[in-house]
Amino acid sequence: MNRKSIILLISGLFIVLSSCSKYQKLLKSTDNEEKYERAIAYYEDKDYYRAIQLFDQLQAIYRGTERAERIAFYYAYAHYEQRDYILASYYFKQFARSYPNSKNAEEAAFMSAYCSYLDSPPSSLDQVVTLDAIKDLQLFINQYPSSERVGRANELIDELRLKLETKALNIATLYYKMEDYKAAIINFENLVKDYPDTRYREMAMYHIAKAYFSYAQKSIESKKEERFQHTYDAVDNFASNFPESSYLKELRNIQKNALKELNNLSDLQ
């Protein structure tokens, strides 16, 4: 490292240490006016960490004053910018409740729901947060039906619902691969029932028919007739919903085999 680089490094460290020292003095100061001005300045400079620490102190001091609303709004956004979506959602919701007549109340209500959306985990994980996010977004739509943000809220709900549908599909498919056909049928049928417009409807109904056939084959004699009949009906149901499906040829062959089994069982009676 050359001399010029060393000087620049030392100068930089000095500035940082000096800045930290001034900030620590500010935190301990009783000059609330300076704290307020610096908190706003830190926020506008995107130094959200320092802004949050000062806003923490100022909230109680300015409660009930005109500045309290601005502090609360910036405080929520500072947490959002820090990607602390759980706290951001909470503080946005708190702002909307505390200042329902504020020009920022609608934005805060939306941001609270949006932070819940951002906190939603991948479809492979538990989806309790996703369900809560959908409720929050729907609540926003109900509260502000004329808002220009309603369209975006509906888009976010669709994304979250797709995540729930994917979770349901993956669970049902796992049961199918494990050859637990009863559980697979129940879960695929619940997917179709709970999400009638799902993009996975064709795939789910295809697997329902196949699972019924495999389930019937593995069943005890007294249950086979009923379950092969379910197979036959499931294929007809699929065909009526997806007459042009690429799966239909395979399912018609399964249906023929199910019919043969039904005829054989009938002959034995």
C-alpha positions in Angstrom: 0.0 0.0 0.0 1.5 3.4 -1.0 1.6 6.5 1.1 -1.3 8.2 -0.6 -3.5 5.2 0.0 -2.5 5.0 3.7 -3.4 8.7 4.1 -6.8 8.3 2.5 -7.5 5.2 4.7 -6.6 7.1 7.8 -8.6 10.1 6.8 -11.6 7.9 6.1 -11.3 6.2 9.5 -11.0 9.5 11.2 -14.2 10.8 9.5 -16.1 7.6 10.4 -15.0 7.7 14.0 -15.7 11.4 14.3 -19.1 10.8 12.8 -19.8 8.0 15.2 -18.7 10.1 18.1 -21.0 13.0 17.1 -23.9 10.6 16.6 -23.4 9.0 20.1 -23.4 12.5 21.6 -26.6 13.3 19.7 -28.3 10.2 21.1 -27.4 11.3 24.7 -28.4 14.9 24.0 -31.5 16.5 25.5 -31.8 18.8 22.4 -34.9 17.2 20.9 -35.2 19.8 18.2 -31.7 18.8 16.9 -32.6 15.1 17.2 -35.7 15.7 15.2 -33.9 17.5 12.4 -31.1 15.0 12.3 -33.5 12.0 12.3 -35.3 13.5 9.2 -31.9 14.2 7.6 -30.7 10.7 8.3 -33.9 9.3 6.8 -33.7 11.4 3.7 -30.0 10.4 3.3 -31.1 6.7 3.5 -29.3 6.1 6.8 -32.3 4.3 8.2 -30.5 2.6 11.1 -29.5 5.9 12.7 -32.9 7.4 11.8 -34.7 4.6 13.6 -32.7 5.0 16.8 -33.6 8.7 16.9 -37.2 8.1 16.0 -37.4 5.6 18.8 -36.5 8.4 21.3 -38.7 11.0 19.6 -42.0 9.1 19.4 -42.8 9.4 23.1 -41.5 13.0 23.2 -43.7 14.3 20.4 -46.8 12.1 21.0 -49.9 14.2 20.5 -48.1 16.9 18.4 -48.1 17.7 14.7 -44.7 16.1 14.4 -45.9 12.7 15.8 -47.6 11.8 12.5 -44.5 12.4 10.4 -42.3 10.5 12.8 -44.6 7.5 12.8 -44.8 7.4 9.0 -41.1 7.7 8.5 -40.5 5.2 11.3 -42.6 2.6 9.5 -40.9 3.3 6.2 -37.4 3.1 7.8 -38.1 -0.4 8.9 -39.4 -1.2 5.4 -36.2 0.1 3.8 -34.3 -2.0 6.3 -36.3 -5.0 5.0 -37.7 -5.7 8.4 -41.1 -6.5 7.0 -42.7 -7.9 10.1 -42.0 -4.7 12.1 -42.7 -2.5 9.1 -46.1 -4.1 8.6 -46.9 -3.6 12.3 -45.9 0.1 12.3 -47.8 0.8 9.0 -50.9 -0.8 10.4 -50.5 1.2 13.7 -50.1 4.4 11.7 -53.3 3.7 9.7 -55.2 3.1 12.9 -53.8 6.1 14.8 -54.2 8.6 11.9 -57.2 7.4 9.9 -57.8 10.9 8.5 -54.2 11.4 7.4 -53.4 11.8 3.7 -51.0 8.9 4.2 -53.5 6.5 5.9 -54.4 4.7 2.7 -50.8 4.3 1.7 -49.9 3.0 5.2 -52.8 0.5 5.1 -51.6 -0.8 1.7 -47.9 -0.9 2.8 -48.9 -2.9 5.9 -50.5 -5.6 3.7 -47.6 -5.3 1.2 -45.1 -6.0 3.9 -47.0 -9.1 4.8 -46.9 -10.2 1.2 -43.1 -9.6 1.2 -42.8 -11.7 4.3 -44.6 -14.7 2.8 -42.2 -17.7 2.6 -41.6 -20.1 -0.4 -44.4 -22.6 -1.1 -42.3 -25.4 0.4 -42.6 -23.9 3.9 -45.6 -23.3 6.2 -48.1 -20.9 4.7 -49.7 -19.3 7.7 -48.0 -15.9 6.9 -49.3 -16.2 3.3 -52.9 -16.7 4.5 -52.5 -13.7 6.8 -51.1 -11.6 3.9 -54.1 -12.5 1.7 -56.5 -11.4 4.6 -54.6 -8.1 5.0 -54.7 -7.4 1.2 -58.4 -8.2 1.1 -59.1 -6.0 4.1 -57.3 -3.1 2.3 -59.5 -3.7 -0.8 -62.7 -3.7 1.4 -61.6 -0.6 3.2 -60.5 1.4 0.1 -62.5 -0.1 -2.8 -62.0 3.0 -5.0 -58.2 3.1 -4.4 -55.9 3.0 -7.4 -53.9 0.5 -5.4 -56.8 -2.1 -5.6 -55.5 -3.5 -8.9 -52.1 -4.1 -7.4 -53.6 -5.6 -4.3 -55.5 -8.1 -6.4 -52.4 -9.0 -8.3 -50.6 -9.7 -5.0 -53.5 -11.9 -3.8 -53.3 -13.9 -7.0 -49.6 -14.5 -6.5 -50.1 -15.6 -2.9 -53.0 -17.9 -3.9 -50.8 -19.5 -6.6 -48.3 -20.2 -3.8 -51.0 -21.9 -1.8 -52.1 -23.9 -4.8 -48.5 -24.9 -5.5 -48.2 -26.1 -1.9 -51.4 -28.1 -2.2 -50.3 -29.6 -5.5 -46.9 -30.6 -4.1 -48.4 -32.3 -1.1 -50.9 -34.3 -3.2 -48.1 -35.2 -5.7 -45.9 -36.4 -2.9 -48.7 -38.7 -1.6 -49.1 -40.0 -5.1 -45.4 -40.8 -5.5 -45.5 -42.5 -2.1 -48.3 -44.7 -3.5 -50.6 -43.5 -0.7 -53.4 -43.2 -3.2 -56.2 -42.5 -0.8 -54.4 -39.4 0.6 -53.4 -38.4 -2.9 -57.0 -38.5 -4.1 -58.2 -36.5 -1.1 -55.6 -33.8 -1.5 -56.0 -33.5 -5.3 -59.8 -33.2 -4.9 -59.4 -30.6 -2.2 -57.1 -28.6 -4.5 -59.8 -28.6 -7.2 -62.5 -27.8 -4.7 -60.6 -25.0 -2.8 -59.2 -23.4 -5.9 -61.7 -24.0 -8.8 -59.9 -21.6 -11.1 -56.4 -23.0 -10.4 -54.0 -23.4 -13.3 -53.3 -26.9 -11.9 -56.9 -28.1 -12.3 -56.1 -30.3 -15.4 -53.1 -31.9 -13.7 -55.0 -32.5 -10.5 -58.0 -34.2 -12.2 -55.6 -36.3 -14.3 -54.0 -37.6 -11.2 -57.3 -38.2 -9.5 -58.3 -40.6 -12.2 -54.9 -42.4 -12.2 -54.9 -42.6 -8.4 -58.4 -44.1 -8.3 -57.3 -46.8 -10.7 -54.1 -47.7 -8.7 -56.1 -47.4 -5.5 -58.7 -49.9 -6.9 -56.0 -52.3 -8.0 -54.5 -52.5 -4.5 -57.9 -52.7 -2.7 -59.5 -55.7 -1.1 -62.1 -57.5 -3.2 -65.1 -56.0 -1.5 -63.9 -52.5 -2.4 -62.7 -53.0 -5.9 -66.0 -52.5 -7.7 -66.7 -49.2 -6.1 -63.2 -47.9 -6.7 -63.0 -49.0 -10.3 -66.3 -47.3 -10.9 -64.8 -44.1 -9.4 -62.0 -44.5 -11.9 -64.4 -44.7 -14.8 -66.4 -41.7 -13.6 -63.2 -39.7 -12.9 -62.1 -40.2 -16.5 -65.5 -39.1 -17.9 -65.4 -36.0 -15.6 -61.9 -35.2 -16.9 -63.0 -35.6 -20.5 -65.9 -33.2 -20.1 -63.6 -30.6 -18.6 -60.7 -31.1 -20.9 -61.8 -32.7 -24.2 -58.6 -31.6 -26.0 -56.2 -32.6 -23.3 -53.0 -34.5 -24.2 -53.7 -36.7 -21.1 -57.0 -37.9 -22.5 -55.7 -40.8 -24.6 -53.9 -42.3 -21.6 -56.9 -41.9 -19.4 -59.3 -43.5 -21.9 -57.0 -46.6 -21.8 -57.2 -46.6 -18.0 -60.9 -46.3 -18.3 -61.1 -49.3 -20.6 -59.1 -51.3 -18.1 -61.3 -50.2 -15.3 -64.4 -51.3 -17.3 -62.8 -54.7 -17.9 -62.2 -55.1 -14.2 -65.8 -54.1 -13.5 -67.1 -56.7 -16.0 -64.9 -59.4 -14.5 -66.1 -58.5 -11.0 -69.7 -58.6 -12.3 -69.2 -62.1 -13.8 -67.9 -63.4 -10.5 -71.1 -62.3 -8.7 
